[in-house]
Amino acid sequence: MSLQKTEKIWHNGKWIAWDEARIHVLSHVVNYGSAVFEGIRCYDTAQGPAIFRVREHMQRLVHSGHIYRMDAPFPAEDLSAAATELVRVNKLSACYIRPIILRGYGEMGVDPRGCPIEVYMACWEWGKYLGEEGLGNGIDVCVSSWNRPAPNTLPQMAKSAANYMNSQLIKMEARANGYTEGIGLDTNGYVAEGSGEHVFAVRDGSVITPPLAHAGLLGVTRDSVLTICGDLGIPVSEQAIPRELLYIADEVFFTGTAAEVTPIRSIDHVQIGAGARGPVTKRIQEEFFAITSGKKPDRHGWLTPVGVPSGAAVR
Ligand SMILES: Cc1ncc(COP(=O)(O)O)c(C=O)c1O
C-alpha cells in the first residue's frame, strides 16, 4: 500500500511539512532499530471523525518508551490531543495515525544515551489492511517457519521497531508462498500472534485467545474484542493454544488495529470450519464495526471525536 502524503507532521510539539520530516542516515534508529511506535485508526463515524482508543494507544507508546529508557517529554494525554489535532489539520476523516519515538542523530555505537529522543506523528489515508474481500470471506494464512522472539530477548510488550524485523520475516514468507498472512508460534510451539495481529479461535460457541505470556503485545483491539464478547454474552477465555487446535477450530480470526476483525478461512491449506466467515466471528465483527462507525452507541468511551481545535498539541 503506497503512502498518501498529507500536509503536516507533528514533530516534538510543532508542525512541520510532510516533506520536511527527514532524519540523518547515521541516526541511531536507522542503524540499531531504536524506535517505539503505535498504529491507531481514526474512523469516519456518523458523528464525524473519531479516533479509536487513542488514550490506550498513547499509554502503550509511553510504556514502550519506558521499557527502552526512552521517556518522551510528552505524557499520553498530550500525545492524544496532538493526534486529534493532527487529523484535523490534515483535514482527514478515516485515516491511520503513526506516532513514533526514536533515537536520533548524535553519537554512534550501541549505547543510545548520547542521541536525542525525537517524537513524530503522521497520519494518512489507509484502506483495509488484509483486503476488503477478506473481511467478508476470510483469508488464507499459514503457520510461519519463523517463531516469535523468546521471552527476555526482545521485549514483546514494547511495540518496538526492532520487533518488526521478525514480523517482516513472517509476512514475507507468507506472501512468497501465496498466503495473505502468517501466524508465529512462540518458542514452545504454542500459537503467539500474526505478524501484526492477535489470533482468536472459536470452539463450540466459546472464544479463546492466547494469554499475554504467549501473545506478546497488549493488544488494544484484542482487549476490545474480549470486551465485545462479554457484552454479547459469548463465553471467552485466555488459554495456551497448540497449533493443531487451530485446524480443528470452528472459526479462527485475527484482530488488530490494521486488520480490525478479519476471519481466517484456511491455515496451511487446511480448511477452518466451513471455510468462510463463521457466525461468531460475524457477530463480533459486526458489533466492532457498528461501534467504530458510530452506528451503535460508544458505550465504553472508545471514540475520541476529532472535533474543533484545542490548541493543546502545539507549543
Ligand atoms: C505483532 C502485533 N500483534 C498484534 C497487534 C494488534 O494489536 P492492536 O490491536 O493493539 O493493534 C499488532 C498491531 O499493533 C502487532 O503489530
The ligand as a Gaussian input file, in Angstrom:
#p B3LYP/6-31G(d) Opt

LIG

0 1
 C        2.774000      -8.053000      16.396000
 C        1.415000      -7.484000      16.603000
 N        0.491000      -8.214000      17.262000
 C       -0.753000      -7.739000      17.471000
 C       -1.135000      -6.496000      17.019000
 C       -2.514000      -5.996000      17.268000
 O       -2.528000      -5.079000      18.338000
 P       -3.561000      -3.866000      18.351000
 O       -4.917000      -4.437000      18.398000
 O       -3.230000      -3.118000      19.603000
 O       -3.337000      -3.082000      17.130000
 C       -0.212000      -5.696000      16.342000
 C       -0.557000      -4.349000      15.871000
 O       -0.332000      -3.389000      16.563000
 C        1.080000      -6.203000      16.133000
 O        1.985000      -5.490000      15.452000

